[in-house]
Amino acid sequence: MAREHGPNADGHVQGADYVRAGTDYLQRRTLRRGAAGWLLLAGLGVSYVISGDFAGWNYGIAEGGWGGLLIATVLMGTMYLFMVLGLAEMASALPATGAGYGFARRALGPLGGFATGTAILIEYAIAPAAIAVFIGGYVEALGLFGITNAWPVYLACYALFVGIHLWGVGEALRVMFAITAVAVVALVVFAVGMIPKFDPGNLVDIAPTGAAGASAFLPYGYAGILGAFVFGIWFFLAIEGVPLAAEEARDPKRDMPRGIIAGMAVLLVTGFAMLLLAPGGAGASALADSDNPLPHALREAYGGSTLLADVVNYVGLAGLVASFFSIIYAYSRQLFALSRAGYLPTWLSVTGRRKTPYMALIVPGTIGFLLAAGVGDGDRLINIAVFGATASYALMMVAHIVLRRREPGLERPYRTPGGTVTTGIALVLALCAVVATFLVDVVGAAVAAAIFAVFLAYFWFYSRHRLVADAPEEEFALVEKAESELN
């Protein structure tokens, strides 16, 4: 590891080599504390995910029909709710920016921590690229600026919103909260417009195929349910990123559980409302392949272009922008934490005058823009992001179970209702979702798995010999290990 201050201690712990990097190292890697209370954290959670209400989920209709997507969304909503309850406990007990990586690091050691953090990083680096594709679809549907090729839209999104994050975290979170509020208004307007057009028959207007178990409710049979998992997840993807704000929260032990659970409650309501009202008004078959399903649903329901559809189309951009904007925050903090601890190159975690990790913002943003412009397939990008997400969920739930059994005396200001049974159910559902990514797009899932393997190889052959003991997540784990050995 390139040391910025001479090491004062070295050590070998749990198959990894550690150095003490000195005070100057951490002073150049500090975030602005006290920037967010529980309400902003709840808003952050909703903001991460709300784009999933505006686009992406509807591709699940093409996999499983409306019935298959409904079952998948119920199961994935259960997974997320139970996972959030487990994360609320771990975030209150171990409040640090590393979040999922930090939880798994404490429970599963350096390799488990890095695997979890890498999976999360794949999710957060790819998801904004998928959302940028959907933003481009909404812009093209509106005919704005005469754009027929959306790459300038992708570039503008990354340049503008990475720039706001470079300005400062407090400013970024407040802008994000305002954009999210506008997006929620758009969902309410959409719902009010679709209720009069709702017809239960529209939900099952896809003709059954010859697949096993096929019916009007499940036109693609039982297998379609598993295929729809990936898109049921899109209603909730990234809510787990709230604990990444731990070091910038006012009172993380109290505010983290309140913020993440409140955010999840809002998302359950909005997700199921969209799943019922959009296809219920327009017909499930009409939305299966749309890249702007809410305006499309209104135009189908009202027989053509209407002022309401245009309003939702314009204001709906706020929902996509909100998630795009906030997940930029998430990927920068996850990359910051892994870099600060030495798992990834340490220059990625240096913070500037405004206490923002500028390289952790710019580097993944550049990669995301190139993916959006080069791949241009929101469906495939979703699948790659979901592979990373579900792999990390499985590891985080294992971490909760291990911590409950290994460290029963750990101070837990919030405790998960149902304990390890709750997170055990989430673990099983997460593993099913990992399998589903290969059913939906074996190439996309294989690419994600290959990226994951490259990161693990980098850790095994290089970075595990250069970890930084001073990083908060590593310090938590090392102190616990030392205390357990003394006892």
Secondary structure, 3 states (H helix, E strand, C coil): CCCCCCCCCEEEECCEEEECCCHHHHHCCCCCCCCECHHHHHHHHHHHHCHHHHCCCCHHHHHHHHHHHHHHHHHHHHHHHHHHHHHHHHHHHCCCCCCHHHHHHHHHHHHHHHHHHHHHHHHHHHHHHHHHHHHHHHHHHHCHHHCCCCHHHHHHHHHHHHHHHHHCHHHHHHHHHHHHHHHHHHHHHHHHHHHHHCCHHHHHCCCCCCCCCCCCCCCCCCHHHHHHHHHHHCCCCCHHHHHHHHHHECCHHHHHHHHHHHHHHHHHHHHHHHHHHHHHHHCHHHHCCCCCHHHHHHHHHHCCCCHHHHHHHHHHHHHHHHHHHHHHHHHHHHHHHHHHCCCCCHHHHCCCCCCCCHHHHHHHHHHHHHHHHHHCCHHHHHHHHHHHHHHHHHHHHHHHHHHHHHCCCCCCCCCCCCCHHHHHHHHHHHHHHHHHHHHHCHHHHHHHHHHHHHHHHHHHHCHHHCEECCCHHHHHHHHHHHHHHHC
